[in-house]
Amino acid sequence: MYAASCAKCSDDGQIRIKSYAAFGQATYALADDLNLTVGARYTHESKDYTLRHIRVASGVPIIPLTTVGKSWDSFTPMASIDYRFSPQFMAYASVSRGFKSGGFNGRPTVDNTPPVPFNPEEVTAYELGFKSDLLGRMLRFNVAAYWNDYTDIQLSRVKANEAGVLVLDLGNAGDAEVKGFELELQAQPTPALQLSAGLGYTDFKYTSLAPGVSDITLDTHQPFVPKWTGNASIVYTVPVGTNSNLSFRGDLTYKSRTYLDPTNVATLVQDGFALINTRITYANDDLGLEIAGFVTNLTNKAYLGGGVSAETSFGHTEGYYGRPREWGLSVKKRF
């Protein structure tokens, strides 16, 4: 990781980005119900970062007016094959590559040292799954399993350097493998009732760390990546008059234990929790009118949604709680 520090300083920065890309995609029918899709994208991106970094009290520049530049090239191909066993069942496999742009640390490390660039984050993704419509399309069941190979993962964190000065790290931490699966279920047993549910599992594992990375090990958990996620919803709709209806909706979402800081500091770990939202909607097609009342976080669950750890510099941690129970009314009119 690359470091940046600030002690009562003022920033003035501007970044100029140019990005050019060429891409194409084609699908070829290998046989009846068997299709092969291939595609590729080439991207050239350049960034010029101009900054001036000044100490507020003395007016002494940490970094005088400076411009640094860097460019990157990325080739991101993809391929997939799918076979439709019947009009109701299709299986597929795919491989693709993607990237997240590189950039610059927004603050300098030491006096008269310009920002150091960090490289793009890249991933090669493999996926295998199927999609199905069953019981006369009353039931939809989809499954996907995946394995992702990440390189040059970008992370940001807060710490102190050898002199005890606040440091903001932003750079490439290392490589990792991510594997898991997703299940999706949708059902409509009656015209008035709609049910849906989903389940996801993610296993994140660092495979190597970049030179100079500290406070992170191969056993560190990736921030904001819970192992388990789930969701469920129910919608019941009843007619009211000729061209209007009243619908009742309930949603539940679940996340297992989540680490909110790249270093997995204990005070920024949120245990598993569920949230419930409800909504009642009146819709009139003749008037193009929709009126809805809703409550979010029905049980008023207190949970951490993010945070910043500065224990090695300022000696404290800041946690940001998610929104409490809220209620509201919305009106939509189509003209």
Secondary structure, DSSP 8 states (H G I E B T S, - for coil): ----B-SSEEEEEEEEEEEEEEEEEEEEEEETTEEEEEEEEEEEEEEEEEEEEEETTT--EEEEEEEEEEEEEEEEEEEEEEEEEETTEEEEEEEEEEEE--EE-SS-SSTT----EE--EEEEEEEEEEEEEETTTTEEEEEEEEEEEEEEEEEEEEEE-TTS-EEEEEEEEEEEEEEEEEEEEEEEEETTEEEEEEEEEEEEEEEEE-TT--S--TT---TT--SEEEEEEEEEEEE-SSSEEEEEEEEEEEE--EE-STT--GGGEE--EEEEEEEEEEEETTTTEEEEEEEESTT----EEEEEEETTTTSEEEEEE----EEEEEEEE--
